């Protein structure tokens, strides 16, 4: 059983405050919902408290800024900060530097391809948190695909569009399966259903040519 201490409660408050002004894409749901969901999945699939805390804080650098890394390292320790850094494929500052739509698209695919390469060598402790993050996101996409009022329009919310998003999730599922991460089978099944609902004829890995 994963024992949770006051550090976890402190991390919930930290995440709540850091992401206070943010909502999930296409909704009015506070972003904390996603962070709590990821932490819950980490615990469900056998992660320890450091990994659960990293699940709460995994998007802090990406969505709130690089300055959080030093604070997280000081307050929650190196193990948590290292996982958070490993789960970050781009900082808030870096993403904000691209304003042109085409520049955003190029930056997106470069970041995702680099992150996929990074995951192939990342520590298992990081991979569990990353896989739980991707599972929670994939389930949200599937839920929208199943909603007749949203359907494939869900992909309009993502910089990678339909082809890029599907390719990215296929590549993620493949890496987690090869690395034999505990959550991999559940993620792979969810990604398969995502492709089916999206009307994709086959699953194709993310590549530079995916976005034309």
Secondary structure, 3 states (H helix, E strand, C coil): CCCCCHHHHHHHHHHHHHCCCCECCCCCCECHHHHHHHHHHHHHCCCCHHHHHHHHHCCHHHHHCCCHHHHHHHHHCHHHHHHHHHCCCCCHHHHHCCCCHHHHHHHHHHHHHHHHHHHCCCCHHHHHHHHHHHHHHHHHHHHHHHCCCCHHHHHHHCCCHHHHHHHHHHHHHHHHHHCCCCCHHHHHHHHHHHHHHCCCCCCCCCCHHHHC
